[in-house]
Amino acid sequence: MSDHKHSLIQVSQQLRDQLISDKRKLGFLFGAGTSMSVGIPGVLELTKNVSDKINKDLKENFLEIKKLANSENIEHILNKVRTVRELLEDSEEAEIFGIKGRTKAKQLDTEICKAISVEVNKSGVNIEPHMIFANWLFQNQATRYSPIEIFTTNYDLLFETALEYKKIPYFDGFVGAIQPFLIPECVEAENIKKDQALYIPSSWIRLWKLHGSINWFLTTFADSKKRIIRTSFKDKSDTESELMIYPSKQKYDESRRLPFLTFQDRLRRFSTSGEVLLVVAGYSFGDDHINEIIFQTLRANKRLAITALMYGEKSDGADKRSTDVNILNYGIDNPNLTIIGPDKGCIGGVVAEWNHDEPQISSLTFWDNDAKNANLGDFKGLADYLKMNFGLMKELKESAEQDAK
């Protein structure tokens, strides 16, 4: 077995240099871990908390569906509920898995989504890492040739809150003031001549919510047509509009699925066009739809580089975290996928532990000297890393320009 060990210092410097490049397209894919880092419950805790909040009249139905789903993932349970809704169609007499009638099925779906919204919309959450990230975006967006794009599976509004607090303009696909609606043409537009009439200013951050949001609602308008809108001030008397959290894998009508498909297609197009860096954080590769896009584009675009920052898992009550072997294997199979885990990494298809004996490693803000773990996979650690490089990145860019002259 090889005694080679990766240099975390060198890898972090390479990532810094990649982030500096203003001509390369830059995107971030953020999963639940970025919200968990500031106290929003992860999927297991979320499922338990939602179960506790379900109305007693629907609790038995919820537990039956949960048993059928054979999962502690609330998203899988939602999939089952929506399968039932589709099979029931408009019937109030038919019964499937103990749920009788379309009204009861809709009530259960609505109750689950409402409970999720309460859990992820907690007040008093300290979102300092998101604020630091917003500051970094502000300092690095202005000089780039292409806008920075953020893809997230999170339902919460933490990134929106940070961007608005820092007064950073962003576009999430919706426009309007009363009931903002989605404009797919603007989501799909590129910075090319034929799209000039639709292209949002390149200085605006792009924010794409791949799994919906707690401020998305499916609403029926006066003409009886359904449309997904974004609003933070839903009329309490409106009992018909449904909260749009997590896209079901089942077939829905076009108006219901449109944002989810549009944003997934955006991720695919972003990753296949030219020289691209996609930084992944807080995402454990647990979504088959997103994984399919990631691995397809890695094969299709050899100029795509993906760096996945993994938090890892603790075992046997130890403080030290380890990187999932399956995720490391993704790096072996795809050399343009770099895995930076807590205990080891996969660089250029080579898996190795971090070199703990590097002279300066203990001074890194994202290195835990006691547990011998890298913390770039923790969103707080990533924020510290970016904060550390605010001034340094500018100096390096100016130095590089001077060298070029």
N, C-alpha and C positions, 0 to 999 in steps of 0.2 A: 504493500500500500504506500502511496506517495506521502511524503512528509510535508508537501507544499501547504502553505497557509496563505490566505488572502490578507492583503493589507487594507484594513478599514479606512485608514487615513488616505491612502491612494484612491480607493473607491469613492470616498466622499468628495475628494477633490475633483475627480472625473465627473461626478454628478454636478458639482458646482459649475464646472466649465461648460457642461451641456446646458445647464439652465441659463448661463450667460448668453449663449448664442442667440442673437436677435433675429437671424434669418431663418432659423429652424422653427417650425410650428410647435407650439408647446401646449400640452393639455394635462389635466389631472383627472384621475378617476378615484373618487372617494367612496368608501363603503361605511358600514355601520360603526367600524372602529373609531372613526374620527369623532363621532358623536358620543360613543362610549367613554372616550378619553376625558370628557367633561361632565360625565354623570348621567347621560341619557341611557336607559336600559338597553342591553343587547337583546338578541332575538329570544334567548331562553328565558331571561328575566321578563321580557316584554310579554311573552306568551303566558307566563304565570300571572302577571299583573292584570292582563286583559281578562283571563279566566275569572279572576276574583271580582272583576267589575261587571261581568255580564249580568243583566237583569235576571232575577230568579225564574221568571216565566220562560226564559229562553235558555237557561243554564243547562237543562237536561239535553236539549238539542245540540248545544255547543259541545258538551262532553262526548256525545255520541259521534259527532262529526270528527272531533279530535281523535277519538279512538279509531275511526275508520281511516283517517289520514296517517295514523301511526307515526306521528311526528310531534316534536315540541317546538316546531317552527310555525308561528302564527300565519306566515304567508302560505304555507302548505294547507293550513286549515281553511284559510280564505278561498283557496283554489277549490277545495271540496264543496264549500258552501255555494260558490258560483257555478259549479257543475250542477248542483241540485237545482239552482235557479233556472239554469238553461233547460234542464230536463222537464221541469214543471211547466215551463212556458207561461201561459196565461191561466192555467188551471188552478182553481181554489179547492178542488176536491181530491186531486191526486196526492199521494203521500210517498215520499222517498226518504229513506233513512230516518224515519220518524218525524220528518218535517212535512206538515200538511198544508198545501196551498202556497201560491206565489207570494202572498202577503207575509206569511210567517217566515218564508225564506229571505225575503227582502229585509224584514225586521232584524233577523239574525245578522245578515251582512252589515246593515247599518249600525247595529249595536257593537259589533266587533271593531269597525272602523272608528266609531266614536270613542271607544275605549283606547284604541291605539293613539288617537289624536291627543287625548288627555295625558297619556304617558309620555309622549315625545314633545309635548308643548309645555314642559315644566318651567315655572318661573324661577328666577334666582340662580340660573345656571351661569357659572363663570366661563365665558367663551373667550378668554384671553388668547388661546392658540388661534382661534378663528380671526381675532383682531390682528394678531401678528401676521397671519397669512394675508389678510386684506391689505395691510401696510406694504407687504412685499409685492403684492399684485400692483398696487399703486405706483411703486418705484420702478417696476420692471415692464409694465404694460406700454407706457407712453412711447418707448423707443423701438418697439417691436414692429416687424413688417406685417405680422398676422396677429389677430387677437388671441389672448389666452382663453382656452375653453375648459370649463369645469363640468365634468359629468359626475353625478352623484346618485346613489341608490337610496339616500336618506330621505325620509318624509318630513323631517323637521325644517325649521327656518333659520338655522344657525348661520349658514353662509350668507343668506339674504340680510339677516340682522347686522352682521359684521360689515358687509359691503355698504349698506345704507348708512350705518353709523359713521363710516369713514368717507361717506359721500362719493363713493366710486360708482359710476354708471355701469349698469349691466343689463343684459337682455336675456329673458328666460323663455322667449317664444310667444309670450302673451302681450297684447297691447290693449289699451283702453283705460278708462277711469272708473266707470260704474261697475261693469261686469267684464273685465279684461278677457279677451278671447284669443285663441291660438291662431297664428298666421304661419302655416307650414312653409310657405314660399320664402319667408324671411329666414327661417331656420335652415333651409336648404341652400340659401344663397351663398355664393363664394365671392371673393374679392377679384372679380373678373368683369370685363366690360359688359357682357350680356346681362349680368346681375346687378348692375349699378343702381337701378331704380329700387331694388329690394334690399340691398346690402346695408346692414346696420353699421354705424361708424366703427372703424377698426379699433378705436380707443376704448370701446365698451367691452367689458368682460362678458363672455357667454356662460350662462349657467343652465345646464340641462338636467332636469329631475327625471331620471330613468324609471323610477318606480312611483311617480306621482308625488303628491304633497298634501299636507294637512290643510292647505288653502285652495285645493282644487275641488270643484263640485260639478257633478253632472246635473244640469238644469234643463227643465222643459220650458220652452218659450211659448209666446202667445200663438205662434203658428203650429204648435204641437211638435216642433222639431227639438231634438235634444242636442245640447252643446256643452262641452266642458269649459268652464270659466275658472278664473283665478280671483279669489276675493278673500280678504281677511275679516270681512264684516258681513257674514251671512245673516240674513233675516231669521230671527228665531221662530217666526211664524211659518217659515218655509219648511214643511215636513217632508216634501217630496224630493228635494235635491239630495243626491247621494255624494258622500265624501269619496274622492277618487284616490284611494291608496292601493298600491300594488296592482299591476296589470295581471289579470287572470290569463292563464295559458289557454283557456277555452275561447271559443269564437264568439265575439261580440259584434254588434253592428259597428260600422266604420266610425261613427261619431264618438263611440265610447273608447275605441282603441287608439285613435289617431295620435294623441301626444306621445304615447309610449313607443309606438312604431316609428314616429318621426324622429324622436330623440335617439333611438337605437340606430336608425339609419344614419343619423348625424355622426354618431360614434364610429360607424363603419367607414363613412366617407372621410372623416377627419384622419383616420388611421391609415388610409390607403393612398393619400394624396401627397406625394413628395417626401421631403425629409421631415420626420416627425419624432418628437420626444413625448411619450406619455408616461407620467409618473403615477403609480398606483399606490394608494395608502388606505388602510382601514378596511381593505377588501380581502376576503379569504378564499376567493375563487369558488364560491358556493352557488353561483347563479349560472345555470347552463346556458341561458340566452346570451349573457354577456361574455361568458367563456368562449362561446362559439365565435363571436365577433373578434375577440382578442386573438385567438389562435388562427383564425382564417386570415386576418390582416397581417399577422406576423409572417405567415407564409407568402402572402401576396405582395407585400411591400418590404423589400430588403433594406430600404432606407428608414424603416420604422424601428425605433429603439424604445422598448418598454422597460422601465425600472420599477420593480414591485418592492415596496417597503413593508416587510411582514412583522407583525407584533409577536407572533409565536404563541406557544402554549406552555403552561406550567405543568409539571408532573410530580406526583407524590408529595405535594405540599412544599416543594422547593421554590426558592425565589428565582432560580435560573429558568429561563424560557428556552424552548427549542423550536426549530423551524420544521414545519410539516414536510415529511419526505416526499409526499406526492407533489407538493408545490415545487420543491427542488428539482424533481424529475421534469416538470414543465420547462425549467431552465435548461436542462440537459438536452431536451428535444428541440428547443428553440434558442439557438445561440444569441439571437438579438433580444432575448428576454433576460434581464439581469434581476436576480433575486438577492435582496439584502435582508437577511433574517437576523434574529437576535444573537444566535450562536455561530452561524455560518452563512455563507453566501454561495450563489452559483453565478460565476462570471465567465462569459464566453463559453458556456456549456461545462465548466469545470466547478465541481462542488468541493469546498474546503472550509475549514474553520477559520475564524479570524485569528490573526497573530496577536496574542495577548501581550507579547514582549516588545512590541514597538515602543520606542522611547517616549513618544508624545501621546500615546493613546489615552492615558489616564486624564489628560487635560481636555479631551473632547467633551463638549456639553451633552452629546448624545451617547456617551459610553458609561455604563454602570460598572465601576471597577470591582465592586463586591461580587455581583452576580456574573461578571464577565459577559455582559450582554450589550449589544448595540440597541439603541432606543430610537432609531430613525423610524421604525414601524409604529411607534407611539406618536400620535398626532402632536402631542406636546413636545416630544423630542424633535420632530420635523420642524415645528414652529421655531424652536430654539436654534436649530441648524440654519434656517432661513434668516432669522434675526441676526445671527452671528455674521452672516455673509452680506448684510445690507451694504455697508460701506466698502467691504472688500471686493464685492462683485463689480461695483462701479470703478474701483481703482484698477482691477484687472482688465476691464473692458477698455479703459482709457490707455492703459499700458500697452495692450495689444494693438490698439489703433496707432499709437506712437511708434511701436515696433514696425508696423506695416509701412509707415511713412519712411 
